[in-house]
Amino acid sequence: MEKKEKQEFLVGVFDNESKLISAIDTLRAKGLKIHDVYTPYPVHDLDVHLGFKRTRLARAAFLFGITGTTLAIIMQSYMLGFAWPMIIGGKDHIAVPDFVPVTFELTVLCASLGMVATFLISNGLGPGKKALMFDPRSTDDKYVMAIDLGKNSKFTKETIEKMLLDNGVSEQPKTKEV
Amino acid sequence: MQMTSPVREPLVLRQIHDKNRKTTMHDVTNDICRQVEAAPNMRWMMALGISLIVLAYGSYTLYRTWFFGIGEWGLNKTVGWAWDITNFVWWVGIGHAGTLISAVLLLFRQKWRASINRSAEAMTIFAVLCAGSFILMHMGRPWLAHWALPLPNTYGSLWVNFNSPLVWDVFAISTYLTVSAVFWYVGLIPDLATIRERATNPISKFVYGLLSFGWDGSTRTWARYEMVALVLAGLSTPLVLSVHTIVSFDFATSVIPGWHTTIFPPYFVAGAIFSGFAMVLTLMLITRYVFKLEPYITLNHIESMNKIILVTGSIVGIAYITEFFIAWYSGVPYEQYAFINRMFGPYWWAYWSMMSCNVISPQFFWFKAMRRNIYATFALSIVVNIGMWFERFVIIVTSLHRDYLPSSWVMFWPTYVDVGDYLFSFGFFFTCFFLFAKFLPVINMAEVKTILASSDEDASVHYAEEEEHAKEKAH
């Protein structure tokens, strides 16, 4: 396999949520491209401040859900209506009201499992996957901003460092090669 | 007239064990990772040891159940369901509180759920597994359990009967178990990553690294995580209601007087939440004491849960009275007899235990002092679960033991195998819970961090003092 070229990142650490948000707004207004921000908990609307697209997972869940509904209806109608029709309690072979509980359960099952699988795949999560950690404290109490120097060639490294320091990072920004 | 709005109680208190200072995010990480990282202590090992002994005894009676058949139980020709299904419904009911806390309270934006949802959900999963174990037990031939599933087969392509509530139950319980487990695990991933980053020894680094799925906490991951949590909560809410509704259909769709009741679904769901919250309280009060989690699981949490117990307990009480009214109003002599027999028949003691434990005991929670009293809460939480066990026993056994034909009237008495199988589920439940409490974070650290900011400092001092005061009184 071809070895990927190393990317150089500048890592800024914040210790306060509001400082982080205002820094993101200022830096983006100045034209700086932020690679990503790593936080210990979901910071409300962080994706909006970073200009990321809204996640479409809910739509995926809906599609998985209706798949489950369809499969459940087909399965029950086929089994009791066509494969081996029996008269049970004088009901129709395809007794629609009786199919509601199983249809509902399979809808929920497919929607949840499908959505969680999509979630794991879209984030590249899975057993044995290695995390790319710019600073391990981002899982504890720090907000870590990573800036890809290769994608911000119109600024020098020193300018970006100065910009970070002016906008409330709590310590000297570090460089990290990935 | 001027009104002063009282300061809302903070969700996270000050560090009452350490200089009474404000709890920071780093404190949250330390406090909750502490027991995961520390070597197992004597108290934990003893607790686990006792659970394992109970489990071992239960495994012996389970062996007798499966090897010699369910004739080992106290069942007879008239009473074909007794302790097995009582225990099954009881455990499923207990499981409901976890989903209620993690899903329904999330939809209602009840932020106090943050510090209790993790262990309540774990409890749900273990309780549903215990419930499932009784389904396997009462089959008598558990190696044929897959016959309950619609699998292709060579018996003339004979399928399961989708008109039967017992088949609905198979789908409901297995979906509930799967979705709860997935919901719980997704919530665990960020916290497992925290432990991974702190781990010092290579084994835990490897294990937690594997379990944390390579979580990095990036913005997109969190945004998707929040969406997953919201949608799963939205799906779990009707799911949890459907599960106990379907469990109640096992009885309600039959023609047995005492079971054939349209009130069952809401009545069972309320009862499930009632007993589930009681079990959460029992476990939570112990966990909070053993792991020194008072800043996170506060008197406010206990009071909120007690309020839910009061409401659902009263709903259950109304349901009991409504059943009686309907039995009388229906004019059906069999129905009327079933209910008179419950109250004054040979199982009167089970009925009155149920009434006093479920209807009278939660009424103490009308008083704030009782709701905020740890000892009263602990005692009542156990009383409520005893009462809810009796409720299922009363519904199942008293409705069955007096048949339409007086010649088949009998009593049901449990054998030691019945009792042992019930102990098996306790051993299993507590073994799982103790393993969970030792090796996984019992509180959702990431979610508690989101509510730290909203914990007002001045109020936090006041309530931390109250917490100290409650402790002093206890000594």
Interface residues (C-beta under 8 A of the other chain):
Chain A: E17 D36 V37 Y38 T39 P40 Y41 P42 V43 L46 D47 L50 F52 R54 T55 L57 A58 A61 G65 M75 Q76 M79 L80 A83 W84 I88 G89 K91 A95 D98 F99 P101 V102 F104 E105 L106 V108 L109 A111 S112 L113 M115 V116 F119 L120 S122 N123 G124 L125 G126 P127 G128 K129 K130 A131 L132 M133 P136 R137 S138 T139 D140 D141
Chain B: T24 M25 H26 T29 P150 G156 S157 L158 W159 V160 N161 F162 N163 P165 V167 W168 F171 A172 T175 T178 V179 V182 F183 V186 I189 P190 A193 T194 R196 E197 R198 G209 L210 L211 S212 F213 G214 W215 D216 G217 S218 T219 R220 T221 W222 A223 R224 Y225 E226 M227 V228 L230 V231 L232 L235 S236 P238 L239 S242 I246 F249 M445 A446 E447 K449 T450 A453
